[in-house]
Amino acid sequence: MTHQEVIKMIERMNIPYAYDHFAECESPEPPFLVFLYPSSDNFAADGKVYFKGNKLNIELYTDLKNIELEANVEAALDRQSVFYEKSEVWIEAENLYEVLYRMEV
């Protein structure tokens, strides 16, 4: 999946988003998404990169647990046939839930 395809997939989620972070003091009210490519997972053959793969994290931030919104995000991922892992944490200092979707594109 190309970066442009990732952008289109995220745009279909209809949630404000940014790559890596929002500029200071410009973060929207929750819910919002942040996405980034924290590392690569390339496949080697004959001593060189044969196939390039990127890890993709999509972080959903909400002030209240929102099952319906999570289902919307997961439906967008499912439409792209993306296999993902999901985890969740409460960020007490920010009073936000972070639902993290990890995948490879």
ChimeraX commands (.cxc) that place a marker at each C-alpha (Angstrom):
marker #1 position 0.00,0.00,0.00 radius 0.5
marker #1 position 1.44,3.37,-0.99 radius 0.5
marker #1 position 1.43,6.46,1.21 radius 0.5
marker #1 position -1.30,7.97,-0.97 radius 0.5
marker #1 position -3.44,4.83,-0.51 radius 0.5
marker #1 position -2.92,5.06,3.26 radius 0.5
marker #1 position -4.03,8.71,3.17 radius 0.5
marker #1 position -7.16,7.83,1.16 radius 0.5
marker #1 position -8.01,5.01,3.59 radius 0.5
marker #1 position -7.63,7.35,6.57 radius 0.5
marker #1 position -9.64,10.11,4.88 radius 0.5
marker #1 position -12.55,7.67,4.48 radius 0.5
marker #1 position -12.65,7.33,8.27 radius 0.5
marker #1 position -13.95,10.96,8.45 radius 0.5
marker #1 position -11.88,11.81,11.54 radius 0.5
marker #1 position -9.37,14.69,11.76 radius 0.5
marker #1 position -5.86,13.28,11.27 radius 0.5
marker #1 position -2.20,14.21,11.07 radius 0.5
marker #1 position 1.03,12.45,10.29 radius 0.5
marker #1 position 2.98,11.80,13.54 radius 0.5
marker #1 position 1.50,14.74,15.47 radius 0.5
marker #1 position -0.50,17.93,15.23 radius 0.5
marker #1 position 1.38,21.21,15.51 radius 0.5
marker #1 position 1.50,22.55,19.05 radius 0.5
marker #1 position -1.81,24.13,20.09 radius 0.5
marker #1 position -3.45,22.94,16.85 radius 0.5
marker #1 position -4.70,19.56,18.02 radius 0.5
marker #1 position -8.44,19.24,17.37 radius 0.5
marker #1 position -10.92,18.19,19.99 radius 0.5
marker #1 position -11.16,14.39,20.24 radius 0.5
marker #1 position -11.74,12.17,18.43 radius 0.5
marker #1 position -8.74,12.44,16.13 radius 0.5
marker #1 position -6.17,10.17,14.48 radius 0.5
marker #1 position -2.42,10.24,14.21 radius 0.5
marker #1 position -0.56,7.87,11.89 radius 0.5
marker #1 position 3.10,7.13,11.30 radius 0.5
marker #1 position 5.51,4.60,9.89 radius 0.5
marker #1 position 7.68,3.70,12.92 radius 0.5
marker #1 position 9.87,1.16,11.11 radius 0.5
marker #1 position 10.27,-0.99,8.02 radius 0.5
marker #1 position 10.03,-4.74,7.57 radius 0.5
marker #1 position 11.83,-5.38,4.31 radius 0.5
marker #1 position 12.33,-8.79,2.72 radius 0.5
marker #1 position 15.84,-9.62,1.55 radius 0.5
marker #1 position 16.98,-11.74,-1.38 radius 0.5
marker #1 position 20.47,-12.04,-2.82 radius 0.5
marker #1 position 21.83,-9.65,-0.22 radius 0.5
marker #1 position 19.57,-6.73,-1.07 radius 0.5
marker #1 position 16.06,-5.47,-0.45 radius 0.5
marker #1 position 13.75,-7.56,-2.61 radius 0.5
marker #1 position 10.44,-6.31,-1.20 radius 0.5
marker #1 position 9.92,-3.14,0.85 radius 0.5
marker #1 position 7.41,-3.20,3.67 radius 0.5
marker #1 position 6.53,-0.53,6.20 radius 0.5
marker #1 position 5.05,-0.84,9.64 radius 0.5
marker #1 position 2.08,1.51,10.01 radius 0.5
marker #1 position 0.59,2.70,13.29 radius 0.5
marker #1 position -2.79,4.38,13.38 radius 0.5
marker #1 position -3.55,5.91,16.76 radius 0.5
marker #1 position -7.16,6.80,17.56 radius 0.5
marker #1 position -7.60,9.28,20.42 radius 0.5
marker #1 position -10.93,9.75,22.18 radius 0.5
marker #1 position -12.00,11.29,25.47 radius 0.5
marker #1 position -14.66,8.61,25.98 radius 0.5
marker #1 position -14.59,4.95,24.97 radius 0.5
marker #1 position -16.27,4.88,21.56 radius 0.5
marker #1 position -16.98,1.37,20.27 radius 0.5
marker #1 position -18.88,2.68,17.23 radius 0.5
marker #1 position -15.97,4.87,16.13 radius 0.5
marker #1 position -13.53,1.99,16.59 radius 0.5
marker #1 position -15.81,-0.18,14.44 radius 0.5
marker #1 position -15.73,2.55,11.76 radius 0.5
marker #1 position -11.91,2.57,11.76 radius 0.5
marker #1 position -11.79,-1.23,11.68 radius 0.5
marker #1 position -14.29,-1.35,8.80 radius 0.5
marker #1 position -12.03,0.97,6.77 radius 0.5
marker #1 position -9.06,-1.31,7.47 radius 0.5
marker #1 position -11.13,-4.40,6.61 radius 0.5
marker #1 position -12.21,-2.85,3.28 radius 0.5
marker #1 position -8.51,-2.59,2.38 radius 0.5
marker #1 position -7.92,-6.21,3.51 radius 0.5
marker #1 position -5.32,-5.00,6.00 radius 0.5
marker #1 position -4.38,-7.34,8.83 radius 0.5
marker #1 position -3.98,-5.34,12.03 radius 0.5
marker #1 position -3.35,-5.79,15.73 radius 0.5
marker #1 position -5.19,-3.59,18.22 radius 0.5
marker #1 position -4.31,-2.39,21.70 radius 0.5
marker #1 position -5.68,0.26,24.02 radius 0.5
marker #1 position -4.37,2.44,26.82 radius 0.5
marker #1 position -5.74,5.24,28.99 radius 0.5
marker #1 position -3.38,8.24,29.01 radius 0.5
marker #1 position -4.11,9.78,32.39 radius 0.5
marker #1 position -2.02,12.93,31.84 radius 0.5
marker #1 position -4.05,13.74,28.70 radius 0.5
marker #1 position -7.40,12.29,29.85 radius 0.5
marker #1 position -7.57,10.39,26.55 radius 0.5
marker #1 position -7.92,6.84,25.39 radius 0.5
marker #1 position -5.46,5.74,22.74 radius 0.5
marker #1 position -6.52,2.82,20.58 radius 0.5
marker #1 position -3.52,1.70,18.57 radius 0.5
marker #1 position -3.83,-0.22,15.31 radius 0.5
marker #1 position -0.56,-1.77,14.13 radius 0.5
marker #1 position -0.16,-3.22,10.67 radius 0.5
marker #1 position 2.23,-3.70,7.81 radius 0.5
marker #1 position 1.74,-2.02,4.43 radius 0.5
marker link #1:1,2 radius 0.2
marker link #1:2,3 radius 0.2
marker link #1:3,4 radius 0.2
marker link #1:4,5 radius 0.2
marker link #1:5,6 radius 0.2
marker link #1:6,7 radius 0.2
marker link #1:7,8 radius 0.2
marker link #1:8,9 radius 0.2
marker link #1:9,10 radius 0.2
marker link #1:10,11 radius 0.2
marker link #1:11,12 radius 0.2
marker link #1:12,13 radius 0.2
marker link #1:13,14 radius 0.2
marker link #1:14,15 radius 0.2
marker link #1:15,16 radius 0.2
marker link #1:16,17 radius 0.2
marker link #1:17,18 radius 0.2
marker link #1:18,19 radius 0.2
marker link #1:19,20 radius 0.2
marker link #1:20,21 radius 0.2
marker link #1:21,22 radius 0.2
marker link #1:22,23 radius 0.2
marker link #1:23,24 radius 0.2
marker link #1:24,25 radius 0.2
marker link #1:25,26 radius 0.2
marker link #1:26,27 radius 0.2
marker link #1:27,28 radius 0.2
marker link #1:28,29 radius 0.2
marker link #1:29,30 radius 0.2
marker link #1:30,31 radius 0.2
marker link #1:31,32 radius 0.2
marker link #1:32,33 radius 0.2
marker link #1:33,34 radius 0.2
marker link #1:34,35 radius 0.2
marker link #1:35,36 radius 0.2
marker link #1:36,37 radius 0.2
marker link #1:37,38 radius 0.2
marker link #1:38,39 radius 0.2
marker link #1:39,40 radius 0.2
marker link #1:40,41 radius 0.2
marker link #1:41,42 radius 0.2
marker link #1:42,43 radius 0.2
marker link #1:43,44 radius 0.2
marker link #1:44,45 radius 0.2
marker link #1:45,46 radius 0.2
marker link #1:46,47 radius 0.2
marker link #1:47,48 radius 0.2
marker link #1:48,49 radius 0.2
marker link #1:49,50 radius 0.2
marker link #1:50,51 radius 0.2
marker link #1:51,52 radius 0.2
marker link #1:52,53 radius 0.2
marker link #1:53,54 radius 0.2
marker link #1:54,55 radius 0.2
marker link #1:55,56 radius 0.2
marker link #1:56,57 radius 0.2
marker link #1:57,58 radius 0.2
marker link #1:58,59 radius 0.2
marker link #1:59,60 radius 0.2
marker link #1:60,61 radius 0.2
marker link #1:61,62 radius 0.2
marker link #1:62,63 radius 0.2
marker link #1:63,64 radius 0.2
marker link #1:64,65 radius 0.2
marker link #1:65,66 radius 0.2
marker link #1:66,67 radius 0.2
marker link #1:67,68 radius 0.2
marker link #1:68,69 radius 0.2
marker link #1:69,70 radius 0.2
marker link #1:70,71 radius 0.2
marker link #1:71,72 radius 0.2
marker link #1:72,73 radius 0.2
marker link #1:73,74 radius 0.2
marker link #1:74,75 radius 0.2
marker link #1:75,76 radius 0.2
marker link #1:76,77 radius 0.2
marker link #1:77,78 radius 0.2
marker link #1:78,79 radius 0.2
marker link #1:79,80 radius 0.2
marker link #1:80,81 radius 0.2
marker link #1:81,82 radius 0.2
marker link #1:82,83 radius 0.2
marker link #1:83,84 radius 0.2
marker link #1:84,85 radius 0.2
marker link #1:85,86 radius 0.2
marker link #1:86,87 radius 0.2
marker link #1:87,88 radius 0.2
marker link #1:88,89 radius 0.2
marker link #1:89,90 radius 0.2
marker link #1:90,91 radius 0.2
marker link #1:91,92 radius 0.2
marker link #1:92,93 radius 0.2
marker link #1:93,94 radius 0.2
marker link #1:94,95 radius 0.2
marker link #1:95,96 radius 0.2
marker link #1:96,97 radius 0.2
marker link #1:97,98 radius 0.2
marker link #1:98,99 radius 0.2
marker link #1:99,100 radius 0.2
marker link #1:100,101 radius 0.2
marker link #1:101,102 radius 0.2
marker link #1:102,103 radius 0.2
marker link #1:103,104 radius 0.2
marker link #1:104,105 radius 0.2
view
